[in-house]
Amino acid sequence: MRNDFKEQSLSDFLKRRFSEMKSEHTDHLSGGSCKDFGEYQKMVGIVEGLSLAEREMFEWVGKFIESDG
């Protein structure tokens, strides 16, 4: 499974994309760009959701791809 190019490419893409998206939303939060508390809560929720998705993906990659080597 380790040599399956499509799965490796997908996991690499998701790692990079989750990181980019979290960075964008964190910058938005830290820059004071939220117009109100509702938008702030939404941005925090998005960052939390991305972090959860990223952790789950890392766990899956570690369990099913990297452990096959």
N, C-alpha and C positions, 0 to 999 in steps of 0.2 A: 504494500500500500504506500510505502514511503516514496516510491518512484513514480507514483501516479501524478503526472504533470498537472492535470486539471485541478485536482484537490489541493496540491501545493500552491498553485497559482491563486486559487480562491482564498485559501487561508492567508496568504501573503497580502492579497488585495484587501481582505477584511481587516487585518491588523492595521494596515496603513490608513484605510478609510475611517475606521473607528477612532483612531488617534487624531486624524485631521478634524473630524466632526467634533470631538470632545474639545479640541483646542479652539476651534471657531466659537463654540458656545461658551467656553470658559472666558475667552477674550471678551465676548459680548457682555458677560456678567461682570467681569472685573473692570471693564471700561466704563461702567455706569450707564450703559446704553438702554437699559430697560426703562420703559416709559412709566411703569407702575408695578406695584407688588405682584399683581396677577401675572404679568409677563416674566418677572423675576422667578416666581414659583414654577412657571412653565419651563424656563431655561434650566433651572436646577433639576427638574424632573427629567428633562432630556439628557442632561449630563449623567444623571444617575442611571438612566436606562441604557445609555451607551456603555457606561462602565460595567454594568451587569452583563450586557451582551458580549463585551470584550472578554470578561472573565470566563464566561461560559465557552466562548470560542477557544481561548487559550487552554482551558481544561480539556476540551474535545481534541484539539490538536496534540496536546501532550499525551493523551490517552490512546488515540487511534492512529496518529501519524508518526510522531517522534519515537514512540515506544516500539515501532515495527523495525527500526534500524538495527 
